[in-house]
Amino acid sequence: MSYPYQIKNIEEYEQAYKQSVMDPEGFWANIADHFLWRRKWDKVLEWNFSDPDIKWFQGGKLNITENCLDRHLGTLGNRPAIIWEPNDPEERHRILTYRELYTKVCQFANVLKNNGVKKGDRICIYMGMIPELAIAVLACARIGAIHSVVFGGFSAQSISDRIKDASCSLVITCDGAFRGNKDIPLKSVIDDALMTCPTVKKVIVATRTRTPVSMLKGRDVWWEDEIKAVETMGNPPCPAEEMDAEDMLFILYTSGSTGKPKGVVHTCGGYMVYANYTFVNTFQYQPGEVYFCTADVGWITGHSYIIYGPLSAGATTLMFEGVPTYPDAGRLWEIVDKFRVNILYTAPTAIRSLMGYGLGPVNHKDLSSLRKLGSVGEPINEEAWHWFKDNIGKGRCPIVDTWWQTETGGIMITPIAGITKEKPGYATLPMPGVQPILVDEAGKEIQGNGVNGNLCIKHPWPGMLRTTYGDHERFRNTYFSTYENLYFTGDGCLRDEEGYYRITGRVDDVLNVSGHRIGTAEVENAINMHAGVVESAVVGYPHDIKGQGIYAYVTLEHLSHDAELTKKDIAQTVARIIGPIAKPDKIQFVDGLPKTRSGKIMRRILRKIAENDLDNLGDTSTLLDPSVVEDIKKGRL
């Protein structure tokens, strides 16, 4: 498969970027022409950022799975589509060719139909990283059902909130999942979640861990039994449902600055074009290369750069069930060696964690197949960047340090591998079609180079979210109300003398922990549900491995006789309500929190204390009780 829209050199990048700004509609129409459409669009783009209302390729009809599967069968049918490496290195890996994947997706799409799923139904998927997860996602898209994948580390409460928000009618899960040395009891977590979810009529359970599970008559069915039923019908084909370009493809929940996660909505046409274009260009993907993204499909990175981006490009994508340090810290390098991986896309957290083990685990592994490296989820610090470049890429692989968000659908600012200049700690330059600007607090554009500001985007791109599910007003408030006619990313940013962008972190109440966004309000709500807690305030602080750690200041009704046990109890409460990912790293018990006279908690002060920046607390005289600050400083952990 060739990619006529793949940028080949710096001149082509500059030309493509210029064209994308001067004539965005012509630029994207030209790229979209290379996909399979049942019917061409009437209008490329209609938009305003005040309602906000964004429509790409209006009137266009397609099905994304025909672009990920059907169109490759004639030429790439026998090429590996998915290579799956299990958690346990002793277990056999699996390879699914494009033809095998197509067959399995059609089979499972028929299973969904047999279980009453129709176009437009919302389906919750809560599974481990096994090929069946990709099959389930594609089967939903095949029949026009809207998938909502929930990361396998979330709690029953978190799943229940997401199922109820989208009124899901069916859940796809596994008996359990393996991740490192843990067995995760997925089905029993789902059973707990469903106690408060009356909309769910069916649960399809795939076998993975052979954990004993409860199966409710009339509701729960086994994946394998349902597949057998389709096979006995003679494996009928499953024609792809015709979708409008602006029909919903999936909902993915992300943390915001309020306690309630928001369902980010992506649609079929624009998302497909953008995920493919950014994949092919950022990584300079060449046909036949083995591409390995270490993310989980429960996050946007897995949607765009394990499933939809690579498969729509006819790529070979590697899915890994486990974690980089299990059974030892050489596991990732073993996988690169075993499958002759050409492109490795991972998170700074993973790189920092592996750095801590030294070079022992890297030595004696053949990494000569690597051609390109990538990092995702958070800005990569310079030390980790150089370690990755020198010891994994052996100095010859370009690194793409990609900045983007769940909301953007795909990569926004990044070097293009081997073509545009890379700079440690910098996301560098925007992709063609992306128009970033920096603004001050008042929303005035900051011109020129060598400046800092808040990062906004001034023109739509095809992969952007269209709304937040069931709550368009929240969509407007979150992204378009801060600055007029601009999409606000929530990130601070520096543009250096060369015009390169460096993301400096969130400017709202959202933490970036190991590349995953967690709202401080969400963690505070969970802490406050613990018996005996009066109130809490949560801030981020620099963490050697995770990038940002979670620091919680907690006021109790009565000081506990066993403070350490109470801290563990609070952490457990958070894990139970949100999931282990949101557990605070540090909990400091305080007598009171710094508040203004109107009762607002001054998180700025708490952030400085957590960061040990005690000389820059600013004016505390306006606080209701300034002495509180001194007490908190003394008790700092």
MILONU-121526 format. One record per residue (C-alpha): residue number from 1; y, x negated, z negated. Coordinates in Angstrom, 2 decimals. Layout:
REM residues N
NUM,Y,X,Z
...
END
This chain:
REM residues 637
1,0.00,0.00,0.00
2,3.40,-1.45,0.88
3,6.72,-0.62,-0.76
4,9.54,-0.60,1.82
5,12.02,-0.07,-1.04
6,10.93,-3.18,-2.96
7,13.81,-5.63,-3.45
8,12.88,-9.07,-2.03
9,15.81,-11.31,-2.99
10,19.15,-11.41,-4.78
11,21.07,-10.34,-1.66
12,18.87,-7.24,-1.35
13,19.45,-6.43,-5.03
14,23.22,-6.65,-4.59
15,23.10,-4.59,-1.41
16,20.82,-1.92,-2.99
17,23.02,-1.74,-6.09
18,26.20,-1.39,-4.05
19,24.68,1.35,-1.89
20,23.33,3.21,-4.97
21,26.84,3.40,-6.44
22,28.68,4.25,-3.21
23,26.13,6.78,-1.95
24,23.69,7.71,-4.75
25,22.30,10.69,-2.85
26,21.58,8.74,0.33
27,20.08,5.90,-1.70
28,17.63,8.07,-3.67
29,16.79,10.34,-0.70
30,15.69,7.25,1.21
31,13.35,6.18,-1.62
32,12.01,9.71,-2.19
33,11.09,9.87,1.52
34,8.20,7.46,0.84
35,6.34,10.00,-1.34
36,4.12,12.94,-0.51
37,6.10,16.21,-0.55
38,4.69,19.63,0.36
39,8.23,20.59,1.30
40,11.33,18.44,1.54
41,14.30,19.14,-0.71
42,17.35,21.15,0.34
43,19.77,19.20,-1.81
44,19.40,15.70,-3.30
45,21.58,16.14,-6.38
46,23.64,18.76,-8.16
47,25.13,17.86,-11.52
48,27.74,18.13,-14.20
49,27.70,16.45,-17.60
50,29.70,19.19,-19.33
51,27.13,22.04,-19.35
52,25.14,19.67,-18.89
53,23.14,20.58,-15.78
54,21.29,18.02,-13.67
55,19.03,18.83,-10.69
56,17.42,16.31,-8.34
57,15.64,17.07,-5.05
58,16.26,20.81,-5.42
59,13.92,22.98,-3.39
60,11.48,20.08,-2.95
61,7.80,21.00,-3.54
62,5.17,18.49,-4.65
63,2.48,17.66,-7.16
64,2.76,14.30,-8.91
65,-1.04,13.86,-9.03
66,-1.24,14.01,-5.22
67,1.08,11.00,-5.28
68,-0.94,9.24,-8.01
69,-4.43,10.03,-6.65
70,-4.98,11.98,-3.42
71,-2.76,9.88,-1.19
72,-4.58,6.67,-2.17
73,-8.13,7.89,-1.50
74,-8.24,6.97,2.20
75,-7.07,3.38,1.74
76,-7.54,2.51,-1.95
77,-10.42,4.80,-2.98
78,-12.58,1.88,-4.18
79,-9.77,-0.08,-5.83
80,-9.80,-0.07,-9.66
81,-7.19,2.43,-10.88
82,-7.83,2.07,-14.62
83,-9.54,-0.82,-16.40
84,-10.33,0.18,-19.97
85,-10.94,-2.40,-22.68
86,-12.37,-0.95,-25.93
87,-11.28,-1.79,-29.46
88,-14.56,-3.61,-30.18
89,-14.94,-6.66,-27.90
90,-18.75,-6.23,-28.09
91,-18.55,-2.79,-26.47
92,-18.62,-2.58,-22.67
93,-15.36,-2.09,-20.79
94,-15.04,0.65,-18.17
95,-13.51,0.57,-14.71
96,-12.49,3.75,-12.89
97,-11.72,3.45,-9.19
98,-9.12,5.74,-7.63
99,-11.92,7.93,-6.26
100,-13.69,8.16,-9.63
101,-10.42,8.92,-11.42
102,-9.60,11.61,-8.86
103,-13.03,13.24,-9.41
104,-12.68,13.16,-13.20
105,-9.15,14.57,-13.11
106,-10.28,17.44,-10.87
107,-13.25,18.12,-13.16
108,-11.12,18.25,-16.27
109,-8.42,20.30,-14.53
110,-11.16,22.89,-13.85
111,-12.19,22.67,-17.52
112,-8.61,23.54,-18.49
113,-8.60,26.49,-16.08
114,-11.96,27.67,-17.47
115,-10.33,27.64,-20.91
116,-7.51,29.90,-19.79
117,-4.79,27.31,-19.07
118,-2.21,28.38,-16.48
119,0.81,26.80,-14.82
120,3.66,26.48,-17.33
121,1.42,26.49,-20.45
122,2.16,23.76,-22.98
123,-0.78,21.56,-23.96
124,-0.77,19.22,-26.97
125,-2.76,15.99,-26.48
126,-3.65,13.96,-29.59
127,-6.15,11.25,-28.64
128,-6.93,7.56,-28.98
129,-6.35,5.12,-26.13
130,-9.39,5.97,-24.02
131,-9.55,6.80,-20.28
132,-9.97,10.48,-21.15
133,-6.38,10.46,-22.43
134,-5.09,9.49,-18.96
135,-7.49,12.00,-17.38
136,-6.20,14.79,-19.67
137,-2.54,13.98,-18.87
138,-3.19,13.98,-15.10
139,-5.35,17.13,-15.27
140,-2.46,19.00,-16.94
141,-0.07,17.81,-14.23
142,-2.60,18.79,-11.55
143,-2.56,22.47,-12.53
144,1.11,22.61,-13.54
145,0.52,22.72,-17.30
146,3.12,20.85,-19.36
147,1.66,18.06,-21.49
148,3.02,17.06,-24.88
149,1.27,13.86,-25.97
150,1.51,13.10,-29.69
151,0.89,9.50,-30.81
152,-2.43,9.16,-32.67
153,-0.71,7.84,-35.81
154,1.30,10.96,-36.62
155,0.45,13.20,-39.57
156,-0.79,16.80,-39.52
157,2.69,18.01,-40.48
158,4.32,16.11,-37.58
159,1.76,17.49,-35.10
160,2.15,21.02,-36.42
161,5.96,20.80,-35.98
162,5.52,19.66,-32.36
163,2.89,22.29,-31.52
164,5.05,25.06,-32.96
165,8.23,23.84,-31.26
166,6.56,24.01,-27.82
167,4.27,27.02,-28.61
168,1.25,25.07,-27.34
169,-1.78,27.21,-26.46
170,-4.42,24.47,-26.31
171,-5.01,21.09,-27.98
172,-6.99,18.19,-26.52
173,-8.24,15.67,-29.08
174,-11.19,13.40,-30.01
175,-13.54,13.41,-32.97
176,-11.80,10.18,-34.00
177,-10.23,6.98,-32.70
178,-10.71,3.27,-33.27
179,-7.66,1.09,-33.77
180,-8.23,-2.39,-35.15
181,-10.37,-2.14,-38.28
182,-9.40,1.52,-38.79
183,-11.20,4.71,-37.84
184,-8.62,7.47,-37.39
185,-9.98,10.99,-38.06
186,-8.11,12.75,-35.23
187,-10.02,16.04,-35.27
188,-9.68,16.54,-39.02
189,-5.91,15.83,-38.76
190,-5.72,18.47,-35.99
191,-7.66,20.94,-38.17
192,-5.06,20.50,-40.92
193,-2.19,20.85,-38.44
194,-3.59,24.04,-36.91
195,-3.62,25.92,-40.21
196,0.00,26.84,-39.42
197,-0.18,27.07,-35.60
198,-1.20,30.56,-34.49
199,-0.34,29.92,-30.81
200,-3.32,27.54,-30.35
201,-6.32,29.42,-28.97
202,-8.58,26.52,-27.91
203,-9.28,22.93,-28.93
204,-11.19,20.59,-26.60
205,-12.78,17.66,-28.44
206,-13.92,14.45,-26.72
207,-16.59,12.33,-28.42
208,-15.55,8.79,-29.29
209,-16.37,7.73,-32.86
210,-19.25,10.14,-33.59
211,-17.48,11.07,-36.83
212,-18.83,14.36,-38.22
213,-16.25,17.07,-37.50
214,-15.94,20.78,-38.11
215,-16.11,22.87,-34.92
216,-14.84,26.45,-35.22
217,-16.71,29.07,-33.23
218,-14.55,30.61,-30.51
219,-11.83,27.97,-30.81
220,-13.36,24.47,-30.61
221,-15.40,23.19,-27.66
222,-16.78,19.76,-26.75
223,-15.26,17.96,-23.76
224,-18.72,16.85,-22.57
225,-20.16,20.40,-22.66
226,-17.20,21.74,-20.71
227,-17.61,19.02,-18.04
228,-21.34,19.91,-17.74
229,-20.37,23.54,-17.12
230,-18.11,22.42,-14.24
231,-20.90,20.19,-12.87
232,-23.36,23.10,-12.86
233,-20.83,25.02,-10.76
234,-21.23,22.21,-8.20
235,-18.01,20.34,-9.11
236,-15.64,22.53,-7.11
237,-12.45,20.77,-6.01
238,-9.27,21.52,-7.92
239,-6.36,21.93,-5.53
240,-3.10,20.57,-6.93
241,-0.66,23.29,-7.98
242,2.54,23.30,-5.94
243,5.42,22.41,-8.25
244,9.14,22.54,-7.75
245,10.87,19.16,-8.13
246,12.69,20.56,-11.18
247,9.62,22.15,-12.82
248,8.75,20.66,-16.20
249,6.18,17.85,-16.12
250,6.04,16.95,-19.81
251,7.69,17.16,-23.21
252,7.80,14.06,-25.39
253,9.16,14.21,-28.93
254,11.55,11.57,-30.18
255,13.48,11.03,-33.38
256,17.14,11.81,-33.53
257,19.82,11.53,-36.17
258,18.82,14.90,-37.67
259,15.54,15.58,-39.45
260,13.92,17.60,-36.67
261,12.31,15.66,-33.79
262,13.54,16.78,-30.39
263,11.38,17.57,-27.37
264,12.69,15.52,-24.45
265,11.92,17.31,-21.17
266,11.11,15.44,-17.95
267,10.60,17.14,-14.60
268,8.25,16.48,-11.68
269,10.25,15.13,-8.74
270,12.98,12.85,-10.05
271,10.78,11.40,-12.80
272,8.05,10.47,-10.29
273,10.48,8.74,-7.92
274,12.20,6.85,-10.75
275,9.03,5.74,-12.61
276,7.57,4.42,-9.36
277,10.77,2.72,-8.13
278,11.41,0.94,-11.44
279,7.76,-0.15,-11.78
280,7.50,-1.58,-8.26
281,10.85,-3.40,-8.52
282,11.12,-4.58,-12.13
283,7.66,-6.18,-12.10
284,7.77,-7.04,-8.37
285,4.33,-5.48,-8.21
286,2.12,-6.78,-5.38
287,-0.91,-4.76,-4.18
288,-4.09,-5.85,-5.96
289,-2.39,-7.31,-9.03
290,-3.87,-6.44,-12.45
291,-1.12,-5.02,-14.64
292,-1.49,-4.75,-18.43
293,0.95,-2.72,-20.55
294,-0.02,-2.85,-24.25
295,1.84,0.36,-25.22
296,0.22,3.60,-26.37
297,0.34,6.62,-24.06
298,1.76,8.53,-27.05
299,5.11,6.87,-26.28
300,7.24,7.04,-23.12
301,6.24,3.49,-22.12
302,2.64,4.67,-21.79
303,3.65,7.72,-19.73
304,5.84,5.80,-17.29
305,4.23,2.37,-17.17
306,0.52,2.91,-17.90
307,0.00,6.20,-16.05
308,2.62,7.58,-13.66
309,4.48,4.47,-12.45
310,1.44,2.25,-11.74
311,-0.85,5.00,-10.39
312,1.80,6.39,-8.03
313,2.10,2.81,-6.71
314,-1.67,2.42,-6.20
315,-1.74,-0.29,-8.88
316,-4.57,-1.38,-11.19
317,-3.49,-0.52,-14.73
318,-5.25,-1.85,-17.84
319,-5.58,0.38,-20.92
320,-6.44,-1.24,-24.25
321,-7.76,0.82,-27.13
322,-7.15,-1.71,-29.89
323,-4.41,-3.89,-31.37
324,-3.39,-7.46,-30.44
325,-4.70,-9.00,-33.67
326,-8.18,-7.45,-33.86
327,-10.75,-8.87,-34.40
328,-8.50,-11.95,-34.33
329,-5.11,-13.05,-33.06
330,-6.57,-14.28,-29.76
331,-7.54,-10.81,-28.55
332,-4.65,-10.23,-26.15
333,-5.12,-13.64,-24.54
334,-8.87,-13.00,-24.27
335,-8.15,-9.80,-22.32
336,-5.72,-11.65,-20.01
337,-8.43,-14.28,-19.41
338,-11.30,-11.76,-18.99
339,-9.58,-9.52,-16.41
340,-7.37,-12.19,-14.76
341,-4.26,-10.20,-15.72
342,-1.23,-10.90,-13.51
343,1.50,-8.92,-15.33
344,1.74,-8.51,-19.12
345,4.22,-5.97,-20.57
346,4.36,-5.88,-24.37
347,6.67,-5.41,-27.36
348,8.74,-8.02,-29.22
349,7.01,-6.89,-32.44
350,3.64,-7.89,-30.98
351,5.02,-11.23,-29.78
352,6.59,-12.03,-33.18
353,3.40,-11.05,-34.96
354,1.30,-13.31,-32.68
355,3.79,-16.19,-33.05
356,3.00,-16.16,-36.75
357,-0.59,-17.24,-36.01
358,0.53,-20.42,-34.22
359,-0.97,-21.70,-30.98
360,-4.60,-21.91,-32.16
361,-5.49,-18.45,-30.80
362,-3.76,-19.22,-27.45
363,-5.39,-22.59,-26.84
364,-8.65,-22.51,-24.85
365,-7.70,-19.21,-23.20
366,-7.12,-19.34,-19.46
367,-3.73,-17.69,-18.87
368,-3.26,-19.15,-15.39
369,-3.55,-15.71,-13.74
370,-0.26,-14.57,-15.33
371,2.65,-14.28,-12.89
372,5.15,-12.04,-14.70
373,5.88,-11.13,-18.34
374,7.81,-8.20,-19.76
375,9.10,-6.97,-23.09
376,9.93,-3.39,-24.12
377,11.00,-1.24,-27.07
378,13.76,-3.30,-28.64
379,15.86,-6.36,-27.78
380,13.72,-9.51,-27.93
381,15.15,-12.28,-30.10
382,15.64,-15.70,-28.51
383,12.94,-17.48,-30.53
384,10.29,-14.95,-29.49
385,11.55,-15.02,-25.89
386,11.13,-18.82,-25.68
387,7.71,-18.74,-27.38
388,6.54,-16.09,-24.88
389,8.00,-17.98,-21.93
390,6.70,-21.44,-22.90
391,3.33,-20.74,-24.48
392,2.13,-17.64,-22.64
393,3.96,-17.97,-19.30
394,3.66,-21.78,-19.42
395,7.27,-21.92,-18.23
396,6.45,-20.51,-14.79
397,6.51,-16.72,-15.38
398,9.77,-14.77,-15.28
399,10.34,-12.47,-18.29
400,11.80,-9.00,-17.79
401,13.47,-7.87,-21.02
402,13.74,-4.15,-20.26
403,16.19,-1.73,-21.89
404,15.54,2.00,-21.55
405,14.73,5.09,-23.67
406,12.41,8.09,-23.92
407,15.33,10.06,-22.52
408,15.91,7.84,-19.48
409,12.32,8.22,-18.21
410,12.25,4.66,-16.90
411,13.77,1.19,-17.06
412,17.59,1.12,-16.85
413,18.84,-2.44,-17.46
414,16.54,-5.41,-16.78
415,16.09,-8.62,-14.85
416,14.06,-8.11,-11.65
417,11.12,-10.50,-11.97
418,11.82,-13.78,-10.24
419,14.84,-12.39,-8.37
420,17.79,-11.78,-10.69
421,18.68,-14.30,-13.38
422,17.12,-13.92,-16.82
423,18.92,-14.77,-20.03
424,17.24,-14.87,-23.47
425,18.29,-11.88,-25.61
426,19.90,-10.07,-22.68
427,18.68,-7.03,-20.72
428,21.00,-8.54,-18.03
429,21.81,-6.21,-15.07
430,21.37,-2.49,-14.30
431,18.71,-1.22,-11.90
432,20.09,0.12,-8.62
433,21.12,3.72,-9.27
434,22.18,3.06,-12.88
435,25.91,3.03,-13.66
436,26.50,1.75,-17.22
437,29.94,1.61,-18.82
438,31.18,0.48,-22.23
439,33.60,2.68,-24.14
440,35.52,2.35,-27.41
441,35.26,4.84,-30.28
442,37.78,7.13,-28.56
443,35.76,7.16,-25.34
444,38.17,4.97,-23.36
445,36.40,2.70,-20.88
446,36.43,-1.01,-21.79
447,36.96,-2.90,-18.54
448,36.15,-6.50,-17.69
449,33.71,-9.01,-19.15
450,33.36,-10.65,-22.55
451,33.63,-7.26,-24.30
452,31.76,-5.05,-26.81
453,31.48,-1.28,-26.92
454,29.25,1.76,-26.96
455,26.89,1.99,-24.00
456,27.19,5.09,-21.81
457,25.99,6.02,-18.33
458,28.50,7.71,-16.05
459,26.31,9.08,-13.24
460,22.88,10.80,-13.26
461,19.69,8.96,-12.25
462,16.50,10.77,-11.15
463,14.40,9.91,-14.23
464,16.81,11.30,-16.83
465,15.87,14.08,-19.24
466,16.98,17.57,-18.24
467,17.14,19.26,-21.65
468,15.59,19.29,-25.11
469,12.83,21.88,-25.16
470,14.00,25.31,-26.23
471,17.39,24.04,-27.40
472,19.83,23.17,-24.60
473,22.76,23.13,-27.03
474,21.11,20.29,-28.96
475,20.74,18.42,-25.66
476,24.47,18.79,-25.03
477,25.45,17.87,-28.58
478,23.21,14.81,-28.77
479,23.93,13.14,-25.44
480,27.08,14.60,-23.86
481,29.45,15.74,-26.61
482,30.43,12.32,-28.07
483,32.24,11.19,-24.91
484,33.46,13.53,-22.19
485,31.48,13.45,-18.92
486,29.30,10.57,-20.08
487,25.67,10.26,-21.20
488,25.85,8.45,-24.56
489,22.85,6.20,-25.22
490,23.47,5.79,-28.96
491,23.39,1.99,-28.50
492,26.06,-0.62,-28.99
493,26.30,-3.23,-26.26
494,27.95,-6.51,-25.33
495,28.86,-7.43,-21.76
496,29.24,-11.19,-21.54
497,31.50,-13.31,-19.32
498,28.97,-13.09,-16.47
499,28.75,-9.29,-16.69
500,25.28,-9.36,-18.30
501,24.40,-6.68,-20.84
502,23.02,-7.36,-24.29
503,21.99,-4.38,-26.44
504,23.25,-4.86,-30.01
505,21.42,-1.98,-31.70
506,21.86,1.69,-32.58
507,25.28,2.93,-33.58
508,23.94,6.21,-35.03
509,21.54,7.02,-37.87
510,18.44,6.00,-35.96
511,16.26,2.97,-36.74
512,14.30,0.93,-34.22
513,11.11,-0.06,-36.05
514,8.62,-2.03,-33.94
515,10.21,-0.52,-30.85
516,9.83,3.06,-32.11
517,12.83,5.21,-32.93
518,12.79,6.80,-36.36
519,15.67,8.97,-37.59
520,16.92,8.13,-41.08
521,17.35,11.86,-41.78
522,13.68,12.47,-41.02
523,12.56,9.77,-43.49
524,15.03,10.99,-46.13
525,13.73,14.57,-45.78
526,10.18,13.32,-46.34
527,11.14,11.19,-49.39
528,13.06,14.12,-50.88
529,9.93,16.27,-50.71
530,8.22,13.99,-53.23
531,8.12,15.52,-56.71
532,10.70,13.95,-58.99
533,13.02,12.67,-56.25
534,16.60,13.96,-56.54
535,18.00,12.39,-53.36
536,17.62,9.37,-51.10
537,19.40,7.35,-48.44
538,17.62,5.31,-45.80
539,19.02,2.40,-43.78
540,17.65,-0.36,-41.58
541,17.62,-4.08,-42.42
542,16.51,-7.15,-40.41
543,12.71,-7.61,-40.48
544,10.99,-10.75,-39.19
545,8.18,-8.92,-37.39
546,9.31,-5.32,-36.82
547,12.89,-6.14,-35.82
548,14.17,-3.50,-38.23
549,12.58,-2.54,-41.52
550,13.17,0.68,-43.50
551,15.07,0.29,-46.80
552,15.18,3.39,-49.01
553,17.50,3.95,-51.97
554,15.99,6.65,-54.17
555,17.33,8.55,-57.19
556,14.66,10.02,-59.52
557,14.92,12.84,-62.06
558,13.34,10.61,-64.71
559,12.77,6.89,-64.46
560,9.07,6.36,-63.99
561,7.03,4.40,-66.53
562,5.18,2.80,-63.59
563,7.81,2.13,-60.93
564,5.43,0.37,-58.50
565,2.99,3.26,-58.51
566,5.84,5.74,-57.92
567,6.98,3.67,-54.92
568,3.44,3.80,-53.51
569,3.33,7.57,-54.12
570,6.63,8.02,-52.25
571,5.38,5.88,-49.34
572,2.23,8.00,-49.25
573,4.31,11.19,-49.15
574,6.24,9.86,-46.13
575,2.98,8.86,-44.41
576,1.57,12.33,-45.04
577,4.65,14.16,-43.74
578,5.61,11.94,-40.77
579,2.89,9.29,-40.37
580,2.29,5.70,-41.58
581,4.80,4.39,-39.00
582,7.70,5.77,-41.08
583,6.70,4.31,-44.48
584,9.65,2.49,-46.10
585,9.23,-1.29,-46.38
586,11.43,-1.44,-49.48
587,12.20,1.27,-52.04
588,14.95,0.62,-54.57
589,15.40,3.07,-57.43
590,19.10,3.68,-58.16
591,21.02,5.78,-60.68
592,23.35,7.13,-58.01
593,24.40,6.69,-54.38
594,27.86,5.60,-53.16
595,29.62,8.79,-52.10
596,33.08,9.78,-50.98
597,34.88,12.45,-52.96
598,33.70,15.01,-50.41
599,30.09,14.06,-51.17
600,29.30,12.03,-48.03
601,26.88,9.15,-48.66
602,28.40,5.86,-47.48
603,25.44,4.43,-45.58
604,27.63,1.63,-44.22
605,27.79,0.13,-47.73
606,24.07,0.62,-48.31
607,23.32,-1.06,-44.95
608,25.38,-4.12,-45.92
609,23.58,-4.38,-49.28
610,20.16,-4.08,-47.60
611,21.20,-6.83,-45.14
612,22.39,-8.98,-48.10
613,25.87,-9.05,-46.60
614,27.47,-8.52,-50.00
615,30.87,-10.04,-49.20
616,31.66,-7.50,-46.46
617,31.28,-4.17,-48.21
618,34.84,-3.12,-47.37
619,37.01,-0.96,-49.60
620,34.95,0.83,-52.27
621,37.92,2.13,-54.25
622,37.89,5.47,-52.40
623,34.37,6.23,-53.65
624,33.74,8.94,-56.21
625,32.21,6.30,-58.53
626,32.75,2.69,-57.35
627,30.66,1.28,-60.23
628,27.53,2.66,-58.52
629,27.89,-0.07,-55.88
630,27.75,-2.87,-58.48
631,24.57,-1.42,-59.98
632,22.94,-1.17,-56.54
633,23.91,-4.77,-55.71
634,22.31,-6.00,-58.96
635,19.06,-4.14,-58.23
636,18.81,-5.26,-54.57
637,15.24,-6.07,-53.54
END
